[in-house]
Amino acid sequence: MTPSQNQPEIYVSTDIEADGPIPGPHSMLSLASVAYDPEGRELDSFSVNLDTLEGARAHPRMEQWWAQFPEAWAECRRDTVAPQPAMNAYADWVEALPGRAVFVAWPAGWDFMWVYWYLMHFTGRRPFHENALDIRTYAMAMRRLEYRRSGKQYLPRRWFSEERPHTHVALDDAREQGELFMHMLRENRRNDP
C-alpha cells in the first residue's frame, strides 16, 4: 500500500456559485469547502469570491436567477480575488489537509466540473485527482431507491441539520450539505453488516 492509501479520508464538502452553465464562457463567482474527518468533525474551511474571467459573460438565465437572491449575490461579489491566486491558495489548502481529500457535493457533477476546470486552467494541479462523491447518489444507494426518488424532499429529516438553511452563499451551503453527508455516512456505517 502506498502512504496515501494509509491516510484517513477527509471529506471536503464543496459548493460553488457561478454566473452560467459551464466554465470558460462563464465564471465561477464563489468557492467554499468544509473539511470533515471520518468521524464527522469539522477540521477546517476555505472560502473565496473570485473575479470573473476575462472575456466571460453572465448567462441571461443566471442573471434572472441571481436577481431572486440579492443578499447572496452581494455576498459572492464581496472582496473578490483573481482566479489564479485564489485557486493556488485553494489547492494548497486541500493538499495540506491531514488525509486523502475526497470531494463531496450535491450535485457533484456541477460543482466538481467548475472546481476541476479552474484548478487545471489556473494551477495545473489535481488535489482531488478525480475523486468526487455525489451525495444524492449516496442517498440513492443507502435507500435502495431510484435516483429520481432520492432528492432532498425524499430524505429522512434526521439527516438534516435544522439550523442550516440553504442560502446560496457558498460557505453556508458547503457546511449544510457537509453535515447532511456526515449524518448519512455515520448512519450507513452503523448499519454495515
C-alpha positions in Angstrom: 0.0 0.0 0.0 1.2 3.5 -0.8 1.4 6.1 2.0 -1.7 7.9 0.7 -3.7 4.7 1.0 -2.9 4.6 4.7 -4.1 8.1 5.3 -7.7 8.7 6.5 -10.2 10.0 4.0 -11.0 13.7 4.5 -14.4 14.6 3.1 -14.3 18.0 1.5 -17.9 19.3 1.1 -17.8 21.9 -1.6 -20.2 24.4 -3.1 -19.7 26.9 -5.9 -21.7 29.7 -7.2 -21.5 30.7 -10.9 -23.0 33.0 -13.5 -23.6 30.5 -16.2 -23.9 26.8 -17.0 -20.2 26.0 -17.9 -16.8 27.3 -17.1 -14.9 29.3 -19.6 -17.7 31.3 -21.3 -19.0 31.9 -17.8 -17.4 32.4 -14.4 -17.2 30.8 -11.0 -18.2 33.5 -8.6 -17.6 31.8 -5.3 -16.0 28.7 -4.0 -16.2 27.2 -0.5 -15.2 23.9 1.1 -15.6 22.5 4.6 -13.3 19.5 5.5 -14.5 16.7 7.8 -12.6 13.9 9.3 -14.0 10.3 9.1 -15.9 10.8 12.4 -17.7 13.9 11.0 -15.8 16.5 12.9 -15.2 19.8 11.0 -11.5 20.2 10.6 -11.3 23.5 8.6 -13.0 25.6 5.9 -12.0 27.6 2.9 -13.9 30.3 1.1 -13.1 32.8 -1.6 -15.0 35.0 -4.0 -13.5 35.2 -7.5 -13.1 37.9 -10.1 -14.9 37.0 -13.3 -13.0 35.5 -16.2 -11.6 37.9 -18.8 -13.9 37.8 -21.8 -16.6 35.8 -20.0 -20.2 36.9 -19.6 -23.0 36.0 -17.4 -25.7 33.9 -18.9 -29.1 35.8 -19.1 -31.0 33.0 -17.3 -28.4 33.0 -14.5 -28.8 36.8 -14.2 -32.5 36.3 -13.8 -31.9 33.6 -11.2 -29.4 35.7 -9.2 -32.0 38.6 -9.2 -34.1 36.4 -6.8 -31.2 36.3 -4.3 -29.8 39.8 -3.8 -28.2 39.1 -0.5 -26.4 36.0 -1.8 -25.3 38.0 -4.9 -23.9 40.8 -2.8 -22.0 38.2 -0.6 -20.4 36.5 -3.6 -19.2 39.8 -5.1 -17.6 41.0 -1.9 -13.7 41.0 -1.7 -13.1 39.2 -4.9 -9.7 37.7 -5.8 -8.2 36.9 -9.2 -8.7 33.2 -10.1 -5.1 32.2 -10.3 -4.0 33.1 -6.7 -7.5 32.0 -5.5 -7.1 28.6 -7.0 -3.5 28.2 -5.9 -4.5 29.0 -2.3 -7.3 26.5 -2.6 -5.1 23.7 -3.9 -2.6 24.5 -1.1 -5.4 24.2 1.4 -6.6 20.9 0.1 -3.1 19.4 -0.1 -2.4 20.5 3.5 -5.4 18.5 4.9 -4.4 15.6 7.2 -5.5 12.8 4.9 -6.7 11.9 1.4 -9.2 14.5 0.2 -12.5 13.3 -1.3 -14.6 16.0 -3.0 -18.2 15.8 -1.8 -21.1 17.8 -3.3 -24.8 17.9 -4.2 -24.6 17.7 -7.2 -21.0 16.7 -7.6 -21.3 16.8 -11.4 -21.9 20.5 -11.3 -19.5 21.6 -8.5 -16.7 19.3 -9.5 -16.8 20.4 -13.1 -16.2 24.0 -12.1 -13.5 23.3 -9.5 -11.6 20.9 -11.7 -11.7 23.2 -14.7 -10.5 26.2 -12.6 -7.8 24.1 -10.9 -6.4 22.7 -14.2 -6.7 26.0 -16.0 -5.1 28.2 -13.3 -2.8 25.8 -11.4 -2.3 22.6 -13.4 -2.9 20.7 -10.1 -5.3 17.9 -9.2 -5.5 17.8 -5.4 -8.6 15.6 -5.6 -7.4 13.6 -8.6 -10.8 12.6 -9.9 -12.3 11.6 -6.5 -15.8 13.2 -6.4 -18.7 11.8 -4.4 -22.2 12.8 -5.2 -24.5 13.0 -2.1 -27.7 12.3 -4.0 -26.2 9.1 -5.5 -25.1 8.1 -2.0 -28.6 8.6 -0.8 -30.0 6.5 -3.7 -27.7 3.6 -2.7 -28.5 3.9 1.0 -32.2 4.0 0.5 -32.2 1.4 -2.4 -34.5 3.7 -4.4 -34.4 5.2 -7.9 -32.3 8.4 -8.4 -35.5 10.4 -9.1 -36.8 9.4 -5.6 -33.6 10.4 -3.9 -33.9 14.2 -3.9 -33.8 16.1 -0.7 -37.5 16.2 -0.4 -37.5 12.3 0.0 -34.7 12.1 2.6 -35.4 11.5 6.3 -35.4 14.7 8.3 -32.9 13.1 10.8 -30.1 13.5 8.2 -30.5 17.3 8.1 -29.2 19.9 10.5 -32.1 22.1 11.5 -30.0 25.2 11.9 -28.6 25.1 8.4 -30.8 26.9 5.8 -29.8 26.8 2.1 -28.7 30.4 1.5 -26.9 30.3 -1.9 -23.8 31.6 0.0 -21.1 29.0 -0.9 -19.7 28.5 2.6 -23.2 28.2 4.2 -24.2 25.6 1.6 -21.0 23.7 1.8 -21.4 23.3 5.5 -25.1 22.5 5.2 -24.5 19.7 2.7 -21.4 18.5 4.5 -23.4 17.9 7.7 -26.0 16.1 5.7 -23.4 13.8 4.2 -21.7 13.1 7.5 -25.1 12.2 9.1 -25.7 9.8 6.2 -22.2 8.3 6.4 -22.4 7.7 10.2 -25.8 6.0 9.8 -24.6 3.9 6.9 -21.6 2.7 8.9 -23.8 1.8 11.9 -25.9 -0.3 9.6 -22.9 -2.0 8.0 -23.3 -5.8 8.0 
